[in-house]
Amino acid sequence: MSSANTLAGVKVVELSTFIAVPACARFFADNGADVIKIESAGGDAVRWNGTSEGRSASPYENTTFDLENANKRGVVLNLKTPEGKEILFKLLEDADVFLTNWRPQALAKNGLTYEALHEKFPKLVYGTLTGYGEKGPDKDLPGFDFTAYWARGGVLDQLRQKDEWPINLIPGMGDHQSGLFLAAGVMAALFNAQRTGCGEKVQINLLHTSIFIQAIMIQAAQYKDMGLPYPIDRHDANNPFNCAYRTADGRFLQLSMPPFDVYFPKFMPLIGRADLVGNPRYTMDSITENHLNREFIDILSEAMEQKTAAEWAEIFTANEIPFATANTWEEVLEDEQAWANDAFYTMPYPTGNDRTLVRQPIFIGDAVPDYKMAPMLGEHSEEVIKQLGYTDEQLAAMHEKGVYNTWEDLKARHNG
């Protein structure tokens, strides 16, 4: 079956902003679900992040917003009005999934908790994503991936060299992982709802996602008398074959050979150090027991700096050594392997520019999902509301009252 039709007939109502939950909803939209994104007249804040991300701020060339919101329909509702709230509930009457990243106190204030909606719509699957979860002393804190995922979760302090500043963070990494975790949970709950007629609540939070992603090392941190506490200096890495090394042209190659002793006799001759093969000083046990990590890493570093990245790539590829060059983002955009596997899509924008956009990494069936531009703010408001059975006269009255807005109403305000 084509991936574009796998979820045809599924209706998703999304009440969320920023990245994580919209990315989850994008999964459903890519696979044929009717995803209706509800925004305020101010719009999802991600719409206006262009300049801060070093890209165009034009609403007609909004690569980040398209990344999270392609293939959806967009509605602007004033949920502070009774009519706006009524429209939302009418949308939920035949919806299969409701997705939100509103904090618990905001959901309670607006009558949008799981308990309230489950009573009205018992088959509805309710997906929610927060920064820190819905229990505990910090459940009401605002959560972003920079804070809840990267910093508090422990990623930020481990991915630096000892005694050095933390790395520069990449926006959206924790959000995208959490969003697709949420999609997995919602799909399981949706499957169960279709069997039983009973929807369930699916909860994801950025902090727990971060902890799970790092679970191997977080669990290992309990063994305080073994190994080194992170952050570490690269010279102290447990397995020198899992380090990055600088080449003659200033590039970095990342090696990945976990079974050190298996690869040793094959790898060392390739870097001009066949003389060390069979030397008992440089087995994994000896390096660990005698604290020879720095000594051996210096041997590898000196050897790797004798050739360029391209020269090493040819040698390592021919000999099936697991490695990869540390690419720049500009190089990733041109990666032939990524293009061959449909990681990218070329979007022709109304600005006249063609831009490369990234697809979600999940494909169902043989076909590749369409990639339609995300809706302009309020682009489908009248279309969606009219489908609920409102007359033209009712639409006109609500529009006049500001219950909903269209892009025509808002574009002057937002540089359209």
N, C-alpha and C positions, 0 to 999 in steps of 0.2 A: 504494500500500500504506500502511496506517496506520503511523504512526511508532511506535505502541506495540508493533508486532509485527515490526519490521524485523530485529531481532536475536534473535527467538524461537528457542530451541534452543541458543543460545550460553551456556556456563557460565563464569562468572568467579569466581575465588577471590581475595579481597582481604585482604592482611595489611598494613595501614597505619593511620596515625593522622594527626591534624590535617586539612589541607585539600586539598593538591594531588592526591595519589593518590585519596583518596575522591571528589574532584570528577570525576576521570577515570572511576572506577568508576560514579559516578552517571550518566554519559552512557550507559553500557551498560545500566544498570538502566532508565533512562527509555525505552530503545528495545527493551525486551522481553527482555533477557538475564536469566538467573538469576544474580544477584550475591550471593555469600555473603561477608559481612564477618566476619572472625575478630578477636576482641578478647580481652584478658586479663580477669581478674575485676575489675581496676581500671578497665577501660574506656578508650576513646579519650579523650585529655585534652580534646578539643573538647567533649565532653559536659558538662564542668563549668566552662565559661568564661562562663556567663551574667552573673554579677555584674560581671566585668571588662569586659564589652561593653555594660553598661548595659541589660540585658534580664533577663527572668525566669530564675531558676536552677532552676525546677521541671523535673524530667525529663519531665513530662507536657506541657510547652510549651517545647520546645527548638528554637527557630527556626534557630539556626546549625547544629546537628547535622542537622536535617531538610534544610537547604540542601545539604549535602554527601552525605547518606546516604539520601535518600528512595528508596523502591521496592526496597530491598535486604532480604535476610534476615540476621539477626544470630546469631552463635554465639560463646559464650565457651569457649575451650579453654585448658588448662594445657599449653603446649608444652614444659614442663620434664619432663613425664612421658612415658614411652614410649608409653602409650596415646594421649595427646594428639597426639604426633607422628604416630602411626599413622593417626589420624583425618584429620589434615591431608593425608597422602599418599594416603589413600583418596579424599579430595575431589578431589585433583589427577589421579587416574587417568583421569577422563573430562572434566576441565576443558579449556576451550579457551584460557583466559587466566589468568595469575597476575600480580597487581599488588602491588607493595610499595614502601615508602619506607624500609625498614630500611637502615641504613648497611652498607657492604661487609663490615666486620669482624663484625657481628652475623649477617649472612647466612652467612658462611663458618663461623662457630662452630656454627650450627644446621643445616648441611648444606643450605642453601637458595640456594646460588649458582646462576647460570644453568647453569653447566657440570654441576653435580650433578643438577639437575632435568631438563636436556635429555637426559642419559643415561637417566634413568628414563622420561621422558615426551617423546619426540622431537617430537611435534606441538604441544606446549604453547608458546604465545606468552608471553614473559616481559617484563613491563613494569616498569621501575624508575625512580624519580625521587629524586635526591639534591640537596643544596644546591650542591655544587661539582663534581660529576662524579666519575668513578671512577678518574681518573688525576691525577698531579700531587701536589705536596707537601701540599695542603690537602684531599685527597679524603676524609679521615676527620673533618673538622670538622662539627659540627652546623650545619645550614643552615635558616634560616627566611627567609621573604620579606622581613622587615624588614632582615635582615643581608645575605644573599647576593644578593637581587634588588634591593632599594631602595638599600642603601648601597654594597656592593662593586661592584655592576653599574653604578653611576654615576647612577642616577635621582635619588637624594636630593639630591645636591649641585647638580644642574642646575635643579631645579624650585623654586628660591628666588630672591628678589631679591638682587642683589649686596650683600654686607655685612650681610645679614640672616640670621636663624636658618632652618634647614631647615623645610619644611612638616611639618604633623602627618600621620603616615602612616596609611593606610587598610588595615586587616588584610585579607589574602587576595587582594589584587590580583595579585601575582606568582604566587601559588599557583594561582589560577583559570586564568590564562593558561597556565602550565606544565602544569596538569592536562589542559586541552583539547589542547595540543600532544601530550601523551602519548597521548591518545585517538586522535588522528590517526595517529600512528605505529603504535599497536597495531592499528588497523583495517587499515592497509596490510599489516602482518605477518600478521594473521589471514587476510586475503584470500590471501596467498601460501601460508600453511600449508594452507589448504583446497585449493589447487591442487597443492601438492607433497608434503604430508604432513610438512613440516619446519617446526617453529616457530623463531622467531628472537628475539633479545634487542633490546628497544627501550629506549634510554636518553635521559632528559631531565634537565637540571639547572637550578636556578633562576638561577644566574649566567649561563649561556649564553642562557636565555630573556630575561633583562634586556638583555643585549648585543644580541640580535637585535631586540627591540622598539625599541631606540634606534639601530638600525644606521645610519640616514641621517646622524644627527648625529655618531655615533662615527667613522664613516668620514671625515666632513667635517673632524673635528678634526685630521686629518693636515696640512691646508693652513694652517699656522700664520701665513702671511703674508697670509691673507685672512679677513675677518670678525672677529668678536670671540670670545675664549674665554669659555665659560660658567663660572659663572653671570654673568648680565648684569643691569643695571638695565633696567627696562621701557622707559625713555626711549631706550635704545640698540638697541631691536629693529630687525632688518634691514628688516622690512616693517611699517610702522605700521598697515596694514590687517589685520594678523593679531594685533593686541593686544586686550586687554580694556579697557573704559572704564567709568567710574563715571557713573551717571545722577543725575538730580535727586533721586530718592528713595533714593539710597544703594545701589542695586543695581548689578550689573556685567553688561555685555553683552560677549560674546566675538564679535569679527568674524573672518571668514575669507575674505579676497579675495586669494589668491596672485597673480593677474595684476594687479598694482597699477595699471598704466597703463590697462588695459582698464576697470576699475571707476571710476577717478578721475572722469571727466566725468559719470558717472551718480550717484555717491555724494555728491560735494561739494555739489551743489544741495540734496540731501535734508537736509543738516545746516545749511543756511543759509549755505554758503560757495561759492555759484556764482561769486563774484568771482575765485576761484582757478583755475577751469577755464581751461586754456590757458596758465597761467603756467609757463614753462619751469623755474622754480626748483624746482617740486615734481613733477618726473618721478622715477621710481624711480632712474634713473641719477644724476640731479642730487643727490637726497637722499643716495645712497650716497657719491658722489665728494666731495661738499662737507660731509659729516657733519652733515646737517640733520635727522637722525632726531628729536632732542630737540625742536627747534623745531616740526617738523610734528606730532609727537605732542601737544605742548602745544596746538596749534591744534585738533586733534581732541578733546582732553580738555575744553577750554573749551566747545566746541559740544555735546558729548554731555551735559554737565551741565545743559543748558537744558531738557531734557524728562525725564519719568519713563521707566522701563523699558517700561511698558505702551504709552506713546505712541510710543516708538521702535519697539517690536515691531509696531505697526500700520503704521507708515510703511515699515519695512524689509520686512515680509511682502508688502505691496502692490506693492513695487518689486523683489521677488526679490533682495534683498540677503542673502547668506549670514551668518547671525548666530544666536546663541542666548543666552537669559538664563541666567546662572549660578544654577542652581536649588539650593535646599537639599534635603537628603534627604527632608524632610517633603513638599516639593513634588513630588519625583520619585515618591513613593509615590502621588500623586494624578494623575500625568501621563496624560491621556486617550489620547495616542498610544501610550504604553507599554502601557496596558491593552488597547487595541484590537489590539495585536500579541502579546498573551499573554505579556508579560514577567512578569506577576504571577499569583499564585494565592491565593485566600482559603482558609485552612486552619482548619476548626473544631477546636479543641483540647479534650481532656477536661477542661481547667480551666474550660470554659465561654466562653473567649475565642475570637474570630475574629481571626486575624492574617494579614497580607499576607506571602507568601513569594515569592521570586524564582525564576523558572525558568531553566534553562540556555538559552543563546541559539541552540541548534541544533534545528531541526525537520525531520523527514524525513517526507515525505508530507503528507497533508491534516489528519490528526488531531493533536490536542495530547496529549502524554503524560499519563498519570495522575500524581497527586502524592500518593502514600501516605506517611504518616508514617514516618520512619526507625524501625528496630526499637529497642525497649527493650533494654537490655544483656542479652544472652543469651536474647532472646525466642524465637528459633527453634532453640535448641541441640538439644533432643530431636527436633524434627521433622526437622532436617537429618541428624543422626547416625543416626537410625532408618532413613532412606532409604538409608544405606550398607549396610544388611543386618544390623545388630546386633539381637540379640534383646532383649526387655524385661528379661530377667535380666542380660544384659551391660550394658545401659544403667544399670540400678539399681546394679550393682557399680561401674561407672565414676563414677557420680554420687556414690556414697558415698565414693569415693576422692578426689574433687575433680578428676577429669580434665576435667569440664565443669561449667558452672553455668548456671542458668536465671535469669530475672528474679525469680522467686519467691524464689530463694536470696539475691539481691543487693539487692533493692529497699530493704530496711530500712537497709542500709549507705549507700545513695545517695539517701536522702530520698524514697523511693518510697511 
